[in-house]
């Protein structure tokens, strides 16, 4: 099943006041969060994460 994600853009003009910017930001609705705790600790890596990053950067 394919779901199209809605993206909202707020355009802030250089001459907008702080109150106008805050008003525009309040119009934004927070998206549905992602529960990261559900997957925490589920993937078993064969090596330390820092060592893996260092390997990738050296290549």
N, C-alpha and C positions, 0 to 999 in steps of 0.2 A: 504494500500500500504506500502510495506517495503522498506526503503532506507538504504543502507549500508553506514555508515559513514567512511570516509577516515581518517586514523590516520597516521601522519608522525612522525618518530622518528629521532632525530639527536644524533649521537653517538660522544661524545667528549672524545678523548683520553688524558691521562695525559700529553703527550709530544706535543700536538697541541698548536700552537702559537695563540695569541689573534686574529691576522689577519685571520687565518684559521677558527677559531670559528665564527667570524663575517661573513665570507664568507658563511659558512654553514647555519647560521641563516637567512641570506638574501634570501636564496633559498626557505625558508618557505613562503607559501602563506597564508595570513590570511583567516580564515574561514568566512562563512556568519554569521553575527551577529544576535543576538536575540533581538527583540524589546520589552524590558521590560515595556516601557511606555504604551504599548497596554493593559496590564493587571493590571497596577497600580491602586489600590483602588477598584478593582472589587470584591474581596473576602471580605465578612463581617465576622469577627471573633466575637465570643460571649464574648471574654475577651481580656485583654491587652496581647500583645505578650511576654512581660517580665514575667508577672505572669504565663503564660503558660509554658515558659521555666523552671521557678523555680519549678513548679509542676512536670514536667518530671524528673528533676534532683533529686528531693527528693525521687522518687520511687525507 
